[in-house]
Amino acid sequence: MLKVAGFSTVGLTLPTGLFHERVAFLRHVFLEAGIDTAIRTDLTSNSRIDLLRLLRRFRSSYDIVAVKCVNQAVSTVACRDRRVDIVFFDPRNPKVRFNHSLASLLRGALEFNLMSSLLRESRTEIISRIVKEAGIAHRHRTRVVLSSGSSFPEMVRSPSQIDALAATLGLTMRQRSSGISEVPMSIISRNVERRSRRYIEEGVRVVLPKVVSVI
């Protein structure tokens, strides 16, 4: 279904602790269908200390690390920590929402799980909240990731369908075009580089000496 919809690379969300052999098998299944995979984990924690522990443990094991923001303390840490690639909020959770304060802290990207948010419960207040958060992201030039949050084949939507749905929610053309491909791919590329032997830390790389031949 993903191939028919027009995707060449997808983020495959897997539980932590899955055996490497199983991960390799899943990658192979998608590769046989002509789709590259970026292995992702969604971390959920109710406390700041526990989230920091999870980040130390799992950051190096995944192509994409996302955090579900369930309260203000976790949201603040997730937005500020550069090990976090993506943050996302449950629009049905009244305890925390994406606001101007969090937007000013965010180092990663804000994700809108469009299908999972709207199909399950399309109440007016849920839609209004997504529209408001999209406006805050636009004002702060926050990087946005758009995904369907699909867990079943019938929830898969093509990039053009995701774009159209996002447009009805008030996301700008720039947010939509970059959120479907440019921003997700930049996250994957950056993390591939982080795992290379030449990477030391943010902004620091090992430069290999040039070989000069003298005749």
Backbone bond lengths (Angstrom), bond angles and torsions (degrees), N, CA, C in turn:
res aa  C-N    CA-C-N  psi(-1)  N-CA   C-N-CA  omega(-1)  CA-C   N-CA-C  phi
1 M - - - 1.456 - - 1.528 111.51 -
2 L 1.317 115.99 -39.99 1.467 120.25 178.75 1.528 111.10 -64.01
3 K 1.321 116.10 -40.58 1.458 120.46 179.02 1.516 110.44 -65.20
4 V 1.325 116.97 -43.71 1.464 121.39 178.54 1.520 110.75 -63.25
5 A 1.330 116.49 -35.45 1.462 121.13 -179.45 1.517 112.58 -71.19
6 G 1.351 117.13 -16.52 1.458 119.77 175.48 1.510 115.71 106.64
7 F 1.320 117.58 15.64 1.465 120.24 -179.78 1.529 110.76 -90.55
8 S 1.342 115.88 142.50 1.459 120.82 174.88 1.527 111.30 -110.11
9 T 1.334 116.64 -23.30 1.465 122.25 178.13 1.522 108.59 -138.81
10 V 1.326 116.78 137.18 1.464 120.32 179.19 1.519 109.55 -133.28
11 G 1.336 114.80 151.60 1.450 120.63 172.09 1.512 109.09 -88.22
12 L 1.317 116.35 118.55 1.462 121.78 -176.58 1.526 108.47 -102.45
13 T 1.323 116.37 107.41 1.459 121.15 -176.52 1.523 110.18 -82.16
14 L 1.327 115.65 119.87 1.462 121.37 -177.49 1.526 110.19 -123.65
15 P 1.320 117.16 151.69 1.470 119.81 177.15 1.517 111.00 -69.73
16 T 1.318 116.56 150.88 1.458 120.19 176.55 1.526 109.02 -68.33
17 G 1.322 115.94 148.30 1.457 120.20 177.71 1.510 114.86 88.21
18 L 1.336 118.36 3.61 1.465 120.57 179.10 1.533 108.71 -71.29
19 F 1.326 116.64 137.02 1.458 120.75 -177.49 1.524 111.03 -60.84
20 H 1.334 115.97 144.80 1.462 120.94 -178.78 1.525 111.71 -58.72
21 E 1.320 116.91 -35.54 1.461 120.46 -179.88 1.531 110.70 -63.00
22 R 1.315 115.89 -38.83 1.466 120.46 179.40 1.531 111.02 -68.52
23 V 1.333 116.05 -40.46 1.464 120.36 177.56 1.527 110.14 -62.42
24 A 1.340 116.52 -44.31 1.463 121.04 179.45 1.524 110.59 -61.78
25 F 1.323 116.76 -39.54 1.462 120.85 178.70 1.534 110.81 -63.43
26 L 1.330 117.10 -43.98 1.459 120.57 -179.47 1.522 111.00 -65.04
27 R 1.336 116.85 -40.93 1.469 119.94 175.63 1.525 110.65 -57.58
28 H 1.338 115.30 -42.03 1.466 120.38 -177.70 1.521 111.04 -65.53
29 V 1.318 117.25 -39.41 1.466 121.23 179.16 1.521 110.67 -59.05
30 F 1.320 116.32 -46.06 1.461 119.95 179.84 1.524 111.38 -69.96
31 L 1.335 116.45 -37.84 1.458 120.05 -179.48 1.521 110.98 -63.07
32 E 1.319 116.92 -36.83 1.464 120.70 178.31 1.525 111.51 -63.67
33 A 1.329 115.92 -26.22 1.465 120.45 177.42 1.531 111.42 -89.00
34 G 1.349 116.98 2.62 1.462 120.97 178.50 1.510 113.85 83.99
35 I 1.330 117.15 26.15 1.461 121.01 -178.03 1.521 110.14 -124.71
36 D 1.328 116.44 126.35 1.459 121.60 173.52 1.527 108.74 -79.14
37 T 1.325 115.83 150.84 1.463 119.95 -178.94 1.519 110.87 -123.61
38 A 1.318 114.79 143.73 1.460 122.27 169.37 1.522 105.80 -114.32
39 I 1.320 117.11 119.94 1.455 121.18 -175.86 1.527 109.54 -78.66
40 R 1.312 115.04 126.34 1.459 121.92 -173.98 1.523 111.28 -123.81
41 T 1.325 115.73 149.63 1.454 120.72 170.74 1.527 109.35 -128.15
42 D 1.321 115.37 142.09 1.462 121.52 175.92 1.524 108.21 -107.49
43 L 1.316 116.00 110.47 1.460 120.92 -178.52 1.525 110.00 -89.21
44 T 1.315 115.71 134.63 1.459 121.52 177.23 1.516 108.81 -127.99
45 S 1.315 116.44 127.91 1.450 121.18 -179.27 1.522 109.09 -148.18
46 N 1.324 115.60 150.27 1.460 120.55 178.53 1.519 112.96 -98.90
47 S 1.336 116.52 -3.88 1.462 119.08 -177.81 1.523 111.33 -136.61
48 R 1.303 114.91 152.46 1.463 122.07 178.94 1.526 111.08 -61.71
49 I 1.328 116.82 -45.73 1.465 121.05 -176.62 1.523 110.89 -63.91
50 D 1.316 116.66 -42.45 1.467 120.25 -179.18 1.525 111.14 -66.77
51 L 1.328 117.38 -37.23 1.462 119.80 178.07 1.527 110.86 -64.29
52 L 1.311 117.62 -42.59 1.468 121.00 178.53 1.531 110.47 -62.14
53 R 1.315 116.74 -37.50 1.468 120.81 177.13 1.525 110.83 -64.01
54 L 1.315 116.60 -44.61 1.465 120.84 178.97 1.513 111.87 -63.19
55 L 1.318 117.46 -39.13 1.460 120.97 179.28 1.525 111.35 -65.40
56 R 1.324 116.82 -41.62 1.471 119.97 177.53 1.525 110.73 -62.18
57 R 1.317 115.96 -37.57 1.457 120.11 -174.73 1.522 113.56 -77.74
58 F 1.334 117.14 -38.74 1.468 119.20 -168.82 1.531 115.57 -112.37
59 R 1.311 119.12 -7.72 1.468 119.90 -175.19 1.523 112.37 -54.70
60 S 1.314 117.77 -45.31 1.461 120.67 -174.08 1.524 113.85 -77.49
61 S 1.330 117.28 -6.78 1.472 120.07 -174.38 1.525 113.73 -95.92
62 Y 1.318 118.08 -7.44 1.461 120.58 -172.90 1.522 112.03 -131.22
63 D 1.336 114.65 149.76 1.465 120.55 176.24 1.528 110.82 -72.06
64 I 1.318 116.00 -33.46 1.467 121.25 -178.59 1.525 108.58 -134.94
65 V 1.327 116.03 129.19 1.461 121.17 175.12 1.522 108.30 -115.60
66 A 1.332 115.57 118.20 1.458 121.63 179.04 1.518 109.34 -115.58
67 V 1.316 116.03 151.53 1.457 121.15 179.19 1.521 109.71 -126.18
68 K 1.319 115.54 128.92 1.463 120.47 173.49 1.528 108.16 -84.59
69 C 1.302 116.33 119.92 1.461 121.28 -176.38 1.531 109.39 -86.52
70 V 1.328 115.63 108.11 1.462 120.10 -174.30 1.528 113.08 -103.56
71 N 1.344 116.89 -18.18 1.460 120.86 176.50 1.528 109.40 -152.54
72 Q 1.308 116.99 175.26 1.450 120.60 -173.82 1.525 112.65 -66.67
73 A 1.335 117.44 -41.03 1.461 120.74 -178.14 1.525 111.61 -63.06
74 V 1.335 116.37 -46.50 1.463 120.81 178.62 1.521 110.64 -65.25
75 S 1.319 117.60 -39.48 1.461 121.76 -179.57 1.522 111.33 -62.52
76 T 1.319 116.67 -41.81 1.461 120.80 -179.49 1.517 111.56 -63.05
77 V 1.341 116.48 -45.03 1.465 120.58 178.84 1.525 110.68 -65.55
78 A 1.326 116.73 -45.12 1.470 120.97 -177.74 1.521 111.54 -62.18
79 C 1.323 117.28 -40.27 1.467 120.58 -178.83 1.520 111.72 -71.08
80 R 1.325 116.61 -31.89 1.458 120.56 -174.46 1.526 113.20 -88.05
81 D 1.334 117.98 -25.08 1.462 121.95 -173.93 1.526 110.66 -82.16
82 R 1.312 116.74 123.27 1.466 120.23 -176.93 1.520 113.36 -71.94
83 R 1.312 117.89 -10.07 1.469 120.34 176.01 1.515 112.13 -75.96
84 V 1.313 117.06 -13.34 1.465 121.80 -179.49 1.525 109.48 -91.89
85 D 1.317 116.28 122.55 1.469 121.12 -179.24 1.522 111.82 -83.52
86 I 1.328 115.57 -39.95 1.471 120.83 -171.89 1.527 109.23 -139.19
87 V 1.314 116.01 139.16 1.470 120.69 168.55 1.527 107.87 -118.61
88 F 1.334 116.02 147.76 1.458 119.22 175.16 1.521 109.41 -144.93
89 F 1.326 114.73 153.84 1.460 122.38 -175.23 1.521 109.60 -122.03
90 D 1.311 115.74 144.42 1.460 121.02 174.03 1.526 107.45 -84.32
91 P 1.323 118.36 114.57 1.472 119.52 -177.67 1.519 113.80 -64.77
92 R 1.339 116.84 -10.51 1.469 120.00 177.02 1.530 112.56 -92.01
93 N 1.333 116.37 -3.56 1.465 120.55 -178.64 1.534 109.67 -91.50
94 P 1.325 118.51 111.15 1.461 120.63 -177.66 1.526 113.96 -78.96
95 K 1.343 117.48 -8.60 1.460 120.96 -174.73 1.525 112.94 -75.12
96 V 1.316 117.41 -26.55 1.462 120.20 -177.41 1.518 109.52 -152.11
97 R 1.317 115.51 147.85 1.457 121.05 176.19 1.514 109.19 -149.08
98 F 1.313 116.36 159.25 1.461 121.08 179.06 1.520 108.71 -71.05
99 N 1.344 116.06 121.67 1.452 120.42 -177.07 1.527 110.64 -130.78
100 H 1.315 116.84 -178.05 1.465 121.51 -177.19 1.525 111.54 -62.84
101 S 1.322 117.17 -36.62 1.458 120.80 -179.95 1.523 111.30 -63.64
102 L 1.318 117.37 -46.30 1.459 120.94 178.98 1.530 111.17 -68.93
103 A 1.322 116.68 -35.51 1.466 120.22 178.62 1.526 111.13 -61.61
104 S 1.322 117.25 -36.30 1.466 120.81 -180.00 1.523 111.92 -71.63
105 L 1.346 117.28 -21.13 1.467 121.35 179.97 1.526 113.09 -92.42
106 L 1.330 117.04 -24.29 1.457 121.72 -167.26 1.525 113.02 -63.16
107 R 1.328 115.35 123.12 1.469 122.37 176.26 1.524 111.55 -96.33
108 G 1.318 116.25 -28.56 1.454 120.79 -178.90 1.506 111.78 -92.61
109 A 1.319 116.11 -139.68 1.460 121.74 -178.32 1.529 109.69 -125.28
110 L 1.320 115.16 153.86 1.461 122.11 176.95 1.517 109.00 -97.90
111 E 1.328 116.90 128.26 1.461 121.06 -177.87 1.520 111.33 -104.45
112 F 1.325 114.48 137.01 1.455 121.57 170.89 1.525 107.69 -111.76
113 N 1.347 116.75 112.54 1.462 121.78 175.74 1.525 107.59 -86.83
114 L 1.315 116.25 88.67 1.459 120.44 -167.20 1.511 114.40 -65.77
115 M 1.318 117.49 -52.25 1.456 119.61 -176.30 1.515 111.98 -68.01
116 S 1.329 116.60 -43.62 1.455 118.98 -178.32 1.517 111.58 -66.20
117 S 1.332 117.38 -29.09 1.462 121.05 179.71 1.521 111.96 -77.15
118 L 1.317 116.87 -41.61 1.459 120.45 -170.54 1.522 114.34 -92.78
119 L 1.328 117.38 -31.65 1.458 118.67 -177.38 1.522 112.10 -72.12
120 R 1.315 115.81 -37.38 1.455 119.06 -175.94 1.524 112.17 -73.08
121 E 1.335 115.45 -35.25 1.456 118.01 -176.92 1.530 108.22 -160.08
122 S 1.323 117.63 102.68 1.461 121.54 -174.93 1.529 111.76 -101.76
123 R 1.336 116.53 47.32 1.452 119.67 178.14 1.533 110.34 -69.25
124 T 1.309 115.74 154.86 1.459 121.13 -177.52 1.516 111.83 -59.35
125 E 1.341 117.37 -40.49 1.468 119.73 -178.16 1.519 112.35 -67.93
126 I 1.348 116.89 -30.47 1.461 120.20 177.08 1.527 109.83 -67.41
127 I 1.315 116.59 -46.44 1.462 121.24 179.26 1.527 110.12 -63.34
128 S 1.327 116.94 -42.64 1.469 121.17 179.95 1.519 111.20 -61.27
129 R 1.313 116.27 -38.53 1.462 119.50 179.93 1.524 110.96 -66.35
130 I 1.330 117.56 -43.27 1.463 120.41 178.45 1.531 110.63 -61.75
131 V 1.321 116.37 -42.20 1.474 120.73 178.59 1.523 110.48 -60.58
132 K 1.328 116.71 -43.56 1.464 120.66 -179.54 1.524 111.21 -65.08
133 E 1.328 117.35 -43.88 1.458 120.76 -179.60 1.526 111.40 -66.35
134 A 1.321 116.76 -35.12 1.470 120.11 176.13 1.518 110.13 -64.41
135 G 1.334 117.12 -37.74 1.458 120.90 177.66 1.517 112.10 -65.93
136 I 1.328 117.23 -39.50 1.467 120.92 177.05 1.526 110.42 -64.25
137 A 1.330 115.81 -42.89 1.465 120.08 178.50 1.527 110.89 -60.76
138 H 1.315 116.72 -40.69 1.467 120.59 179.60 1.528 110.98 -65.54
139 R 1.311 117.01 -42.36 1.464 121.16 -178.75 1.526 111.68 -63.52
140 H 1.337 117.02 -36.77 1.468 121.04 -178.25 1.530 112.43 -94.47
141 R 1.324 116.65 5.58 1.468 121.31 -178.33 1.526 111.30 56.05
142 T 1.307 115.05 38.29 1.457 121.80 178.68 1.524 110.21 -72.05
143 R 1.320 116.14 135.31 1.458 119.24 174.66 1.525 109.24 -68.53
144 V 1.316 115.69 137.78 1.462 121.86 -175.22 1.524 109.75 -122.10
145 V 1.323 115.87 139.40 1.463 123.14 172.32 1.526 107.96 -115.08
146 L 1.311 116.37 128.11 1.460 121.61 178.24 1.523 109.25 -107.28
147 S 1.312 115.97 126.59 1.464 119.97 178.53 1.517 109.41 -140.94
148 S 1.311 115.10 159.50 1.461 118.98 178.27 1.517 110.96 -84.70
149 G 1.339 116.11 -19.69 1.461 118.59 -174.96 1.516 111.44 64.40
150 S 1.331 116.41 30.61 1.465 121.09 -173.12 1.525 111.78 -69.69
151 S 1.311 115.72 131.00 1.459 121.25 172.61 1.531 111.20 -119.55
152 F 1.348 116.68 -3.40 1.454 123.08 177.06 1.525 108.76 -136.28
153 P 1.335 118.10 149.92 1.469 120.76 -178.81 1.522 113.40 -55.14
154 E 1.333 117.52 -36.95 1.467 119.46 -177.24 1.527 112.85 -70.54
155 M 1.337 117.35 -12.09 1.467 120.60 177.61 1.527 112.56 -89.47
156 V 1.325 117.40 -8.92 1.467 120.81 -178.71 1.523 110.06 -66.07
157 R 1.315 115.98 133.55 1.463 122.13 175.80 1.524 108.73 -128.31
158 S 1.316 116.21 145.53 1.459 121.31 -179.54 1.525 110.01 -70.84
159 P 1.326 118.08 162.69 1.467 120.26 176.68 1.525 112.84 -55.00
160 S 1.338 117.54 -39.19 1.462 119.85 -179.81 1.522 111.27 -67.99
161 Q 1.332 117.31 -34.84 1.458 120.69 177.46 1.528 111.28 -69.28
162 I 1.328 116.31 -40.25 1.468 120.00 176.25 1.518 110.07 -63.27
163 D 1.327 116.19 -40.76 1.464 121.06 178.11 1.525 110.63 -60.67
164 A 1.313 117.03 -45.18 1.467 120.97 -178.73 1.524 111.43 -64.93
165 L 1.328 115.98 -41.56 1.457 119.71 179.25 1.523 111.01 -65.06
166 A 1.329 116.15 -42.25 1.462 120.39 178.84 1.524 111.49 -63.92
167 A 1.329 116.83 -34.34 1.469 120.67 178.90 1.522 110.98 -63.90
168 T 1.333 116.69 -38.68 1.465 119.62 179.31 1.519 111.70 -68.27
169 L 1.330 117.20 -19.71 1.463 121.75 179.55 1.526 112.26 -93.55
170 G 1.340 115.96 4.26 1.445 119.38 173.71 1.513 116.18 93.66
171 L 1.324 119.09 4.67 1.459 119.85 177.57 1.524 109.59 -71.91
172 T 1.318 115.89 141.42 1.462 120.34 -177.64 1.526 110.60 -72.85
173 M 1.309 115.69 166.61 1.461 120.34 179.33 1.530 110.78 -60.68
174 R 1.338 116.51 -39.42 1.455 120.93 179.41 1.523 110.94 -65.31
175 Q 1.322 117.71 -44.07 1.458 121.21 177.40 1.516 111.00 -59.98
176 R 1.308 116.56 -40.85 1.463 120.42 -176.57 1.520 111.69 -71.36
177 S 1.319 116.79 -46.18 1.466 119.52 -176.25 1.521 111.99 -67.06
178 S 1.324 117.28 -40.66 1.471 120.10 -179.84 1.520 111.52 -79.00
179 G 1.323 116.86 -29.74 1.458 120.39 -175.43 1.509 114.80 -72.29
180 I 1.325 117.31 -20.51 1.461 120.69 -178.74 1.527 112.04 -87.83
181 S 1.331 117.39 -34.00 1.461 118.54 -175.85 1.531 113.78 -133.62
182 E 1.320 118.11 -50.33 1.462 121.14 -171.72 1.526 112.86 -61.41
183 V 1.314 117.30 -52.60 1.469 120.44 -177.64 1.533 111.72 -66.60
184 P 1.346 119.71 -48.46 1.472 118.69 177.95 1.529 113.32 -57.64
185 M 1.329 117.12 -42.49 1.458 119.59 -178.93 1.518 111.74 -68.33
186 S 1.330 117.76 -33.29 1.468 120.22 177.65 1.523 110.54 -66.74
187 I 1.331 117.34 -35.71 1.464 121.28 177.12 1.519 110.36 -64.48
188 I 1.322 116.34 -45.73 1.465 120.60 -179.86 1.527 110.56 -63.26
189 S 1.326 117.24 -46.29 1.469 121.28 -178.60 1.522 111.33 -61.58
190 R 1.333 116.21 -41.44 1.464 120.20 -179.38 1.524 111.36 -64.17
191 N 1.323 116.84 -39.80 1.454 119.62 -178.25 1.517 112.75 -74.98
192 V 1.334 117.56 -29.75 1.456 120.67 172.70 1.526 109.23 -63.40
193 E 1.327 116.03 -41.05 1.466 120.78 178.30 1.526 110.84 -65.48
194 R 1.317 116.88 -39.11 1.467 120.95 -179.84 1.524 111.90 -59.72
195 R 1.319 117.06 -32.54 1.453 120.40 -178.03 1.526 113.13 -86.95
196 S 1.332 116.44 -1.48 1.456 119.44 178.95 1.528 110.35 -75.27
197 R 1.301 117.42 159.38 1.462 122.14 -176.91 1.523 111.77 -72.37
198 R 1.322 116.69 -16.91 1.457 120.43 -178.88 1.525 112.36 -84.89
199 Y 1.330 116.75 -12.49 1.469 119.98 -176.62 1.529 110.42 -81.67
200 I 1.338 116.99 130.70 1.458 122.47 176.69 1.529 109.65 -107.55
201 E 1.312 116.30 -57.89 1.454 123.04 175.88 1.516 107.57 -161.64
202 E 1.334 116.83 178.93 1.458 120.83 -177.35 1.521 110.29 -55.36
203 G 1.341 116.32 117.80 1.459 121.26 178.11 1.509 114.87 86.72
204 V 1.345 118.19 -0.64 1.469 121.31 -177.94 1.528 109.02 -123.45
205 R 1.334 116.50 124.25 1.456 122.37 179.90 1.529 109.66 -131.11
206 V 1.312 116.13 154.29 1.455 121.41 172.59 1.522 108.14 -82.94
207 V 1.308 116.96 124.12 1.461 121.75 179.48 1.515 108.38 -99.35
208 L 1.309 116.42 118.97 1.462 120.48 179.79 1.523 110.18 -73.96
209 P 1.336 116.94 137.79 1.476 118.95 -179.50 1.519 111.13 -68.54
210 K 1.305 115.44 144.10 1.459 120.45 177.19 1.529 109.73 -78.05
211 V 1.308 114.95 138.87 1.455 120.56 178.38 1.522 108.76 -90.27
212 V 1.318 115.65 119.25 1.461 120.29 -178.34 1.524 107.58 -110.79
213 S 1.326 115.24 122.66 1.469 119.12 179.01 1.535 109.83 -97.55
214 V 1.271 114.84 137.00 1.464 120.13 -179.14 1.527 108.18 -113.12
215 I 1.306 115.15 124.75 1.471 119.99 -179.30 1.523 108.62 -101.98
